[in-house]
Amino acid sequence: MNIRRRELLLSVPIGLLAAAAPACTEDGNDPDDPDNRDPQGGATATTTTVAGVDVDPARWRMPAEDTPHERTWMCWPSSEAVWGEDLASVQDTIATIALAIVEFEPVTMLARPEEIDALGEILGSEIEVLAGPVDDLWARDTLPNFVTRTNPDGSIGIAASHATFNGWGGKQIHDGDTQLAALVAGHLGIELLDSGLVGEGGGIEVDGAGTVLAAASSWVNENRNPGKSRGDIEASILAMLGADRMIWVDGLAGNDITDGHIDTLARFASEGTILVDEPAFDDPDDPWVEVAARTESQVREARANDGEPYEIVKIVQPEYPRGTGEDFLATYMNYYVCNGAVIAPEFGDPDADAAAKSVLQELFADREVVMVNIDPLASGGGGIHCATQHQPTLR
């Protein structure tokens, strides 16, 4: 796996908000035990439950990505300080992704006010553009996680639940991006629910039925949540997403700007299926190769909601991607599921692209798999999922 990195520009410490109560574990282990705090410690996934919490339709819960969407939210990159001479090609890539998605569902693009007129010509009239203080394009990390519930009158409500974005631990400028969750909630006229955590949407995967999958490296980390144990953080994540169980994998801190986001390591393809990334080559000098193997081992040891092992499906990286460079994120894992389609990257390796498309088509048989060239985005260490956030429909 290639290192996922973006330009490191500014370190700004962000204070934490109120801590949540620790969760209880199914096996009786103390969540405050030091072994449970170490993102790199142990080789076994830990599946836990918040004691006494039943499934309640009146509780806010984040739906799975493959449930119907009202729209997709994206952010328009405008900062030469972040992208330098690559900015124009990255903008073209974001436009390509947005135009692919809008064939299947509405898209709203957040952009700086001075960019809006030009965007109308680039994106056309079908894509809504909303003014906001955007620093960068990573909508998955900067926008809220949308949660829904059944109201007393039987209607479906929606809220914006979020963790505070601090530039992946103060690694990049983020003064504007930190404001976007509140901006989106205000635009929609919905409640903003603050989790008390610092983190990103790319750091969590949900199955929509009460289980969260996450890499400890991007949450149990002093650059985001100093002084909090894994148990504290877990309880807050579960509350933020309305979930009951947590599956932790180790991840890898310090080797990319995200500290090992889960959406490049493992994804829920369904309630009982987890898709895992597999490097094309067994390179003993690449730390991501070892992390991929460890992630697979850990999710194999986890159990689904019905108590059965997960079905584990592998998707193999391209051997000969069109893009080059040590920061190029050549993984098919960072796809996005929208209404009627899966928007996925293609990397110019015909055999690998075809194999990845086949895997995704089998997993999402009722959708069209649309593959797009995202090389400029991948060169910056990101992908399609990183650049999108889904808003569930209330119908």
Salt bridges, closest charged atoms under 4 A:
GLU7 OE1 - ARG5 NH1 3.80
GLU65 OE1 - ARG140 NH2 3.81
GLU65 OE1 - ARG267 NH2 3.54
GLU65 OE1 - HIS385 NE2 2.75
GLU70 OE1 - ARG395 NH1 3.33
GLU105 OE2 - HIS69 ND1 3.08
GLU128 OE1 - ARG71 NH1 3.62
ASP141 OD1 - HIS261 ND1 3.86
GLU200 OE2 - ARG224 NE 2.94
GLU200 OE1 - HIS261 NE2 2.71
GLU205 OE2 - ARG267 NE 2.67
ASP244 OD1 - ARG59 NH2 2.95
ASP244 OD2 - ARG61 NH2 2.91
ASP250 OD2 - ARG294 NH1 2.82
ASP259 OD2 - LYS171 NZ 2.84
ASP259 OD2 - ARG224 NH1 2.70
ASP263 OD1 - ARG4 NH1 3.65
ASP263 OD2 - HIS385 ND1 2.89
GLU278 OE1 - LYS314 NZ 3.95
GLU290 OE1 - ARG294 NH2 2.65
GLU296 OE2 - ARG300 NE 2.96
GLU296 OE2 - LYS314 NZ 3.44
ASP327 OD2 - ARG5 NH2 2.47
GLU346 OE1 - ARG322 NH1 3.30
ASP366 OD1 - ARG367 NE 3.75
ASP375 OD2 - ARG322 NE 2.59
